[in-house]
Every structure is written in C-alpha cells, then in structure tokens.
Amino acid sequence: MKKRISLTTFLILFITISVNAQVSVNFETGLVITGYNDVRIPGNQGTFISLKDDLKPNADI
C-alpha cells in the first residue's frame, strides 16, 4: 500500500512538473506618439503642465 501511494504521488508530481516546464518569450514593438497630453494639477485652477512640450523623452533604439 505504501509503495502504491508513493508511486501515485511521484506520478502526480512528475506530470505537474512536466506540464509547467515551458519557456515563453514575448516581444512587442510599436510607435508611441503623444499628440495631446495636457494636465492641470490640482483640478481646474492648478498649474498647467503639457507632458508633450515640457518633458523631453530619451528614445533608445
């Protein structure tokens, strides 16, 4: 009986490990353009910040 339980446990663990043993790689590419990105902090009376004009991104390709 003990041998049967050990064998069943081993088979369950082996099947679970072999199912999850996968390698996955995901690459995404695309162009990002900020045409209109204006905010006012806080609310309507706060300081106006244009994320397009005030911040300059550093693009690394």
C-alpha positions in Angstrom: 0.0 0.0 0.0 2.8 2.4 0.9 4.5 1.7 -2.5 1.3 2.4 -4.4 0.9 5.8 -2.6 4.5 6.7 -3.3 4.1 5.8 -6.9 0.9 7.8 -7.3 2.4 10.8 -5.6 5.5 10.6 -7.8 3.4 10.3 -11.0 1.2 13.3 -10.0 4.3 15.5 -9.2 6.1 14.3 -12.4 3.1 15.1 -14.6 2.6 18.5 -12.9 6.2 19.5 -13.4 6.4 18.4 -17.0 3.2 20.3 -17.9 4.6 23.6 -16.4 8.1 23.1 -17.9 7.6 25.6 -20.7 9.7 28.5 -21.9 7.8 31.5 -23.2 9.2 34.7 -24.8 7.1 37.7 -25.7 8.3 40.7 -27.7 6.2 43.8 -28.5 7.1 46.6 -30.8 5.3 49.8 -31.8 5.4 53.5 -32.2 4.3 55.8 -29.3 3.3 59.3 -30.1 2.0 61.8 -27.6 -0.2 64.2 -29.5 -2.3 65.7 -26.7 -1.2 65.1 -23.1 -2.1 68.1 -21.1 -2.9 68.1 -17.3 -3.8 70.6 -14.7 -2.7 69.9 -11.1 -4.9 70.2 -8.9 -8.2 70.3 -10.9 -9.3 73.4 -12.9 -7.4 76.1 -11.0 -4.0 74.4 -10.7 -0.8 74.6 -12.6 -1.0 73.6 -16.3 1.5 71.0 -17.4 1.9 69.8 -21.0 3.5 66.4 -21.0 4.3 66.7 -24.7 6.0 70.1 -24.6 7.5 70.2 -21.0 9.0 66.8 -20.9 11.5 65.5 -23.5 11.8 61.7 -23.7 15.1 60.0 -24.4 14.4 57.4 -27.1 16.8 54.5 -27.2 16.5 52.1 -30.1 
